[in-house]
Amino acid sequence: MTTIVIKPRNKAEENFLSRLLKKMNIETQVVEETAPNLETRKAMKDVELLKGIKVKDSQELFSKLGI
């Protein structure tokens, strides 16, 4: 079996592709991907911008975190 991933841009495209593939007798499986919440997107952006705490080892990390 071969898997092809198609990511439609909107619900209309998803419906169109589903109907088309069904007419062609091609089995489909829709997998929903949830978008990260605001806090997670901010953290991802911070990592991309190299923001954050730099430490030399786990002991220093725990110390900075207050653990």
C-alpha positions in Angstrom: 0.0 0.0 0.0 1.2 3.5 -0.8 0.3 6.5 1.3 0.0 10.0 -0.3 -0.4 13.0 1.9 -2.5 15.9 0.5 -3.1 19.0 2.6 -6.0 21.0 1.3 -6.0 24.7 2.1 -9.7 24.8 3.1 -12.8 22.7 3.7 -14.0 23.2 0.1 -10.8 21.7 -1.3 -11.1 18.8 1.2 -14.7 18.1 0.2 -13.8 18.3 -3.5 -10.8 15.9 -3.2 -12.8 13.5 -1.1 -15.6 13.3 -3.7 -13.1 13.0 -6.6 -11.2 10.2 -4.9 -14.4 8.4 -4.0 -15.5 8.5 -7.6 -12.2 7.0 -8.6 -12.7 4.2 -6.0 -9.6 5.3 -4.1 -9.8 4.7 -0.3 -9.3 7.9 1.7 -8.6 8.6 5.3 -8.9 12.2 6.7 -6.5 13.0 9.5 -7.1 16.2 11.3 -4.1 18.2 12.5 -4.7 20.5 15.4 -2.9 23.9 15.4 -0.7 24.8 18.3 -2.2 27.2 20.8 -0.9 30.8 21.3 1.5 29.9 24.1 3.1 27.1 22.1 3.4 29.2 19.0 5.2 31.9 21.0 7.6 29.3 22.5 8.3 28.0 19.0 9.0 31.5 17.7 11.3 32.1 20.7 13.3 29.0 19.8 13.5 30.1 16.2 14.8 33.5 17.3 17.3 31.8 19.7 15.7 33.4 22.7 15.9 31.5 26.0 18.3 30.5 28.7 21.7 29.0 27.9 23.3 26.7 30.4 26.3 24.5 30.5 24.7 21.5 32.3 21.5 20.2 33.9 22.6 21.4 37.4 22.8 25.0 36.2 19.4 24.6 34.4 17.8 23.3 37.6 19.4 26.2 39.6 18.0 28.8 37.1 14.6 27.2 37.2 14.6 27.2 41.0 14.3 23.4 41.2 
